[in-house]
């Protein structure tokens, strides 16, 4: 299935970006900054993984209303999960917010670049 392959490649790239960012922060700053970077990447990866599982749990030949419902419910939970993970992470990493938010943005950027690439490729 093409969708599953795309999801796997995006999540894999997000994990690699998170690891690279965490290594850079740990080397350039300290271990706590590296851990904050891992938390930032996880905040991007975990809700995205939930969304993918939710959407792909509905068969492709299901009625459109059911597919759309899976997207809406998945996106709602993804939003709430992201907010909750940020709240939790800020309890632990308030003093090292920069590595957390930078890695979160980098991991999201992987998703947006994949989306852009997919749109350009389909032209």
BATI-230920 format. One record per residue (C-alpha): x, y, z. Coordinates in pm, 1 decimal. Layout:
N
+----------+----------+----------+
!       c1 !       c2 !       c3 !
+----------+----------+----------+
!        X !        Y !        Z !
...
+----------+----------+----------+
***
This chain:
123
+----------+----------+----------+
!       c1 !       c2 !       c3 !
+----------+----------+----------+
!      0.0 !      0.0 !      0.0 !
!    148.5 !    334.4 !   -108.4 !
!     10.7 !    530.4 !    188.2 !
!    170.2 !    298.8 !    441.5 !
!    507.6 !    328.7 !    270.1 !
!    486.9 !    708.0 !    278.9 !
!    394.5 !    705.3 !    647.3 !
!    684.4 !    472.6 !    728.7 !
!    932.1 !    687.7 !    538.1 !
!    809.1 !   1011.0 !    699.9 !
!    817.8 !    863.5 !   1049.6 !
!   1161.0 !    713.3 !    982.9 !
!   1293.0 !   1048.3 !    861.8 !
!   1143.5 !   1220.1 !   1166.4 !
!   1319.7 !    972.0 !   1394.0 !
!   1650.4 !   1031.0 !   1213.6 !
!   1610.9 !   1410.1 !   1235.8 !
!   1528.6 !   1378.7 !   1605.5 !
!   1833.8 !   1163.1 !   1673.4 !
!   2062.2 !   1396.2 !   1476.3 !
!   1924.7 !   1703.1 !   1651.7 !
!   1953.4 !   1539.2 !   1994.1 !
!   2313.9 !   1441.1 !   1921.5 !
!   2395.0 !   1795.3 !   1808.7 !
!   2234.3 !   1951.5 !   2116.6 !
!   2399.8 !   1701.5 !   2351.9 !
!   2738.1 !   1765.2 !   2192.7 !
!   2700.5 !   2141.4 !   2161.8 !
!   2530.7 !   2207.9 !   2493.9 !
!   2476.4 !   1923.2 !   2740.6 !
!   2294.4 !   1595.5 !   2797.8 !
!   1981.4 !   1770.1 !   2925.6 !
!   1956.0 !   1966.0 !   2599.4 !
!   1985.9 !   1638.0 !   2409.1 !
!   1706.5 !   1486.6 !   2615.0 !
!   1491.5 !   1794.9 !   2557.1 !
!   1552.2 !   1754.1 !   2183.0 !
!   1438.7 !   1391.9 !   2201.4 !
!   1123.7 !   1506.9 !   2381.3 !
!   1061.5 !   1766.5 !   2110.6 !
!   1093.0 !   1504.8 !   1838.9 !
!    865.9 !   1268.2 !   2028.8 !
!    602.3 !   1541.6 !   2054.1 !
!    596.1 !   1553.7 !   1674.1 !
!    628.6 !   1178.7 !   1613.6 !
!    382.6 !   1027.5 !   1862.8 !
!     71.8 !   1224.4 !   1756.1 !
!    162.6 !   1171.4 !   1390.2 !
!    192.4 !    798.8 !   1449.2 !
!   -145.3 !    797.6 !   1625.3 !
!   -302.5 !    981.6 !   1332.2 !
!   -156.7 !    735.9 !   1080.9 !
!   -280.2 !    434.4 !   1277.1 !
!   -624.7 !    591.2 !   1314.8 !
!   -662.4 !    677.6 !    947.5 !
!   -520.6 !    351.8 !    810.9 !
!   -741.3 !    146.7 !   1043.2 !
!  -1030.5 !    234.1 !    810.7 !
!  -1033.3 !     27.8 !    489.9 !
!   -970.9 !    225.5 !    171.3 !
!  -1299.5 !    104.4 !     26.3 !
!  -1505.1 !    218.7 !    326.7 !
!  -1777.2 !    475.5 !    274.2 !
!  -1644.6 !    831.9 !    252.9 !
!  -1829.4 !    937.9 !    567.2 !
!  -1641.5 !    676.7 !    769.5 !
!  -1303.9 !    775.6 !    620.9 !
!  -1369.9 !   1144.6 !    686.1 !
!  -1479.6 !   1063.3 !   1041.7 !
!  -1150.3 !    882.3 !   1102.2 !
!   -961.2 !   1189.3 !    980.3 !
!  -1161.4 !   1425.0 !   1202.4 !
!  -1132.9 !   1208.2 !   1513.6 !
!   -766.9 !   1139.7 !   1445.1 !
!   -687.0 !   1506.7 !   1398.1 !
!   -877.5 !   1603.1 !   1714.6 !
!   -691.2 !   1349.8 !   1925.6 !
!   -362.9 !   1443.1 !   1755.1 !
!   -413.8 !   1806.9 !   1853.6 !
!   -503.6 !   1720.1 !   2214.6 !
!   -215.7 !   1472.3 !   2240.1 !
!     31.4 !   1732.0 !   2110.1 !
!    -89.3 !   1985.9 !   2367.8 !
!    -70.4 !   1729.7 !   2649.0 !
!    279.5 !   1618.6 !   2549.8 !
!    398.1 !   1980.1 !   2538.5 !
!    255.3 !   2041.7 !   2886.3 !
!    431.7 !   1733.3 !   3021.8 !
!    760.1 !   1813.2 !   2844.4 !
!    758.9 !   2170.3 !   2971.4 !
!    735.3 !   2039.6 !   3327.8 !
!   1064.6 !   1857.3 !   3274.0 !
!   1243.0 !   2079.8 !   3023.7 !
!   1132.3 !   2438.4 !   3093.0 !
!   1494.0 !   2544.9 !   3134.5 !
!   1593.2 !   2383.0 !   2803.1 !
!   1300.7 !   2491.2 !   2588.5 !
!   1506.4 !   2586.5 !   2281.8 !
!   1627.9 !   2233.4 !   2194.6 !
!   1276.4 !   2100.9 !   2254.2 !
!   1101.6 !   2347.1 !   2022.9 !
!   1374.0 !   2346.1 !   1755.8 !
!   1364.3 !   1967.6 !   1726.7 !
!    984.3 !   1970.0 !   1727.3 !
!    989.2 !   2217.0 !   1436.9 !
!   1253.2 !   2015.0 !   1249.6 !
!   1048.8 !   1695.1 !   1286.8 !
!    736.0 !   1874.4 !   1163.3 !
!    935.3 !   2017.2 !    875.2 !
!   1007.9 !   1661.2 !    759.7 !
!    632.6 !   1603.0 !    737.4 !
!    569.2 !   1925.7 !    546.8 !
!    856.6 !   1861.8 !    305.6 !
!    721.8 !   1511.5 !    236.6 !
!    377.3 !   1658.3 !    174.8 !
!    524.9 !   1916.5 !    -62.9 !
!    730.7 !   1653.7 !   -241.8 !
!    423.4 !   1434.7 !   -279.9 !
!    224.3 !   1723.3 !   -426.6 !
!    501.9 !   1816.8 !   -670.9 !
!    551.3 !   1453.1 !   -775.4 !
!    180.7 !   1408.8 !   -855.9 !
!    178.8 !   1696.7 !  -1106.7 !
+----------+----------+----------+
***
